[in-house]
Every structure is written in C-alpha cells, then in structure tokens.
Amino acid sequence: MITDFDGTLLRSDRTVSDRDRRALEALAARQILRIIATGRSMHSFETVGVTHLPVDYVVFSTGAGVVEWPTGRLVRKVDLPGGEVRHICEVLRRASLDLMVLRPIPQTHHFAYLAGDRPCEDFQRRLALYGPYAEKLSQNSCNFGEATQVLVIVPAEKGGRTLAAVREALPEFSIIQTTSPLDGKSTWIEIFPNGVSKSATADWLAQQLAVSPADSLSIGNDYNDLDLLDWAGTACVVANAPAALRDRYPAVASNDEDGVAEAIQNWCAQRLDGRMA
C-alpha cells in the first residue's frame, strides 16, 4: 500500500487521523507493507512533526530517495551529475526561468537559486521559508556540482505552457508537475534524472521486496501522483484531488475525512477478502 502524504494522508491541520492510523496498523496484521511516497525532502517530512507513523518505508523527494521507517536508514538515493545540472541550469536560464538547485540527499533542504528581478510570489515564499539554507547562484556560473533535482516555480496560469516547454527542451530528464504545497495554486516543475519518479522508485522497492504491482494499492491527490496511480494494480484519489484526477480514478473521501482508511477498507474487502466493498 503506497499513499501520498500532503493532502492525502496528512490532513489540513497537519495531523494524521486516528482512523487512518488504525487502518495502517491493520495492514501490518495482514503482513502488507505500508509506504509513504512524498515530494517532500526528508528534512521537510520530519519537520511536520507527525510521530509514530505506522509505515515501513518513506519514498521522498518524488522518488529520489528511500528510507526505512522508523529507523531512517537510507536504502536508495539518486543524484543528478554535475554536468547534467549545469546543462539544465543553462537551458532554464536562457528561457528566463527562476530556478532552485537542491543539494544531494540528505542535504536536499540546502539549495542555490537563480532569479530574475520579479520572481513569482511562490518562488519568493519558498526562498523566505528556507532562507538559512539558500545561496545565490551566479548568473555566469552554474558549476553547482551534483544535485537531487532542479526546481522551477511559476504561477498557475503559466504552468501548462512552461511545463510543455521544459519537457521539450530537456527530453532526457524526468520532469514532474506538482501543485505548490505552499500556496496550493502555483505550478512546481521538478527536474530529476531519467527514471526518477514515485512509480519508478515504487517499482524498484517492489522488486526488492518481491511484491507485484498488481498486488499494490496507491492513493494520491495531485499530478505528481499520476505515474504512481497508473503503476499500481488498484488506485484511487481522495475527494480533494483536482477534477481531472477524480474523472480518471475512483475517488474516496477527502484527506480531512479519512480517505486513506476508506481506500484501504475498500481494497481489503475487494481484493484480499474477495468481497465487494
């Protein structure tokens, strides 16, 4: 069972409901592995302050890293080589896009940034939030070295065309769209090494654990969950997901109304117990 975190398992008040916790605990009794797949870095994930989560693994940074939980032992990480980082930065700079380059795991919350005179408000919001960990990237030098990812932040109205342009300019990389976790509107465009995504890492982990995608449940709420939802044998989205996702996948209750517990209950009833939910 693989669930997204923000807006899916995590409620709007930054807690996990008792019902969702009990549902996760019940999976352990069935010897079913429980995984969180989040776009957050581990630093950001740990700052949420949700303690004693009954899960077995956390896939973080949109699949660039995996840790055992709760030990925190790193079992996988993937980086962008320095030459590829430089190439990405040069392409984005020529396109006049504001960008952030995130340090390799486990220092992903440290980053360098390059911004024009008027970066979008959400870019400035993230810069203010992580100010102590940020440094300015020289306009004339993109010699950053290895990185976890490169991040572009644009207003929602520019999201679609900017995403298409970045994908066209950088076809050799994994480029993932997500909605800003800060303002809930702006578009974040995340650039990773080819093959990095929630689904690719879920597939890697499933192979290590001898689990078939057909025997997996995925639960999500946003566009960066699309590949994971397509990967799993059973998939659903919470009611607070965008309409485009609710039209494509079965919907359960919202993140504030125990949607993860409902998804688990339905899945167990249909697939594991052979009953209709």
Secondary structure, DSSP 8 states (H G I E B T S, - for coil): -EE-TBTTTB-TTS---HHHHHHHHHHHHTT---EEE-SS-HHHHHHT---S---SEEEEGGGTEEEETTT--EEEE--B-HHHHHHHHHHHHHTT--EEEE-STT-TT-EEEE--SS--HHHHHHHHHTGGGEEE--TT------BSEEEEEE-HHHHHHHHHHHHHH-TTSEEEEEE-TTTSSSEEEEEE-TT-SHHHHHHHHHHHHT--GGG-EEEE-SGGGHHHHHHSSEEEEETTS-HHHHHHS-EE--GGGTHHHHHHHHHIIIIIS----
